[in-house]
Amino acid sequence: MPSPKTPAQQVIKQTAEEVLNDEAYHLYIKLIDKITQFQLGRGEGPTDDDVAMWRAVQAKRIATSAGPLDTFFYRPDRQ
């Protein structure tokens, strides 16, 4: 029975996490910038869509978090 967590699958999952973290970070920076500009009287605050998008990315990022990396290789003789 093959392991669902092969080293290749771990790398793919880690890469996907990094992409989601980057996306969440960039959306967060945009939100903070819009809030700051609004507070300084230089623009409008973030729209509901901006906030909803950031929350959706955050939720997906948290839901797909791999936690600590599993550095042990699958061994069929030990289950």
C-alpha positions as CSV (number, residue, x, y, z in Angstrom):
1,M,0.0,0.0,0.0
2,P,1.7,3.2,-1.1
3,S,2.1,6.1,1.3
4,P,-0.1,9.1,0.8
5,K,2.9,11.3,1.8
6,T,5.7,10.6,-0.5
7,P,8.6,13.1,-0.5
8,A,7.4,14.5,-3.8
9,Q,3.9,15.1,-2.4
10,Q,5.5,16.9,0.6
11,V,7.4,19.2,-1.7
12,I,4.3,19.9,-3.8
13,K,2.3,20.7,-0.6
14,Q,5.1,22.9,0.8
15,T,5.3,24.8,-2.5
16,A,1.5,25.3,-2.5
17,E,1.7,26.6,1.0
18,E,4.4,29.1,0.1
19,V,2.3,30.4,-2.8
20,L,-0.7,30.8,-0.5
21,N,1.4,32.6,2.1
22,D,2.8,35.0,-0.5
23,E,-0.7,35.7,-1.9
24,A,-2.1,36.3,1.6
25,Y,0.8,38.5,2.4
26,H,0.4,40.7,-0.7
27,L,-3.4,41.0,-0.1
28,Y,-2.7,42.0,3.5
29,I,-0.2,44.7,2.4
30,K,-2.8,46.1,0.0
31,L,-5.4,46.2,2.8
32,I,-3.1,47.9,5.2
33,D,-2.1,50.4,2.5
34,K,-5.8,51.2,1.7
35,I,-6.6,51.6,5.4
36,T,-3.6,53.8,6.0
37,Q,-4.4,56.0,3.0
38,F,-8.0,56.3,4.2
39,Q,-6.9,57.3,7.7
40,L,-4.6,59.9,6.2
41,G,-7.5,61.3,4.1
42,R,-5.8,60.3,0.8
43,G,-8.2,57.7,-0.5
44,E,-11.0,55.3,0.2
45,G,-10.8,52.4,2.6
46,P,-10.8,48.8,1.5
47,T,-13.9,47.5,-0.2
48,D,-15.9,44.6,1.2
49,D,-14.5,42.6,-1.8
50,D,-10.9,43.3,-0.8
51,V,-11.6,42.1,2.8
52,A,-13.5,39.1,1.6
53,M,-10.7,38.1,-0.7
54,W,-8.1,38.4,2.0
55,R,-10.3,36.4,4.4
56,A,-10.8,33.6,1.8
57,V,-7.1,33.4,1.1
58,Q,-6.4,33.3,4.9
59,A,-9.0,30.6,5.4
60,K,-7.5,28.5,2.6
61,R,-4.0,29.0,3.8
62,I,-4.9,27.9,7.3
63,A,-6.9,24.9,6.0
64,T,-4.1,23.7,3.8
65,S,-1.3,24.2,6.4
66,A,0.9,21.1,6.4
67,G,2.3,21.8,9.9
68,P,5.7,20.4,10.6
69,L,7.4,18.6,7.7
70,D,7.4,14.8,7.9
71,T,11.0,13.9,7.3
72,F,10.6,10.2,7.7
73,F,10.3,8.0,4.6
74,Y,7.6,5.5,4.2
75,R,8.6,2.0,5.1
76,P,6.2,-0.8,4.1
77,D,7.5,-3.1,6.8
78,R,6.5,-0.6,9.5
79,Q,3.0,0.6,9.8
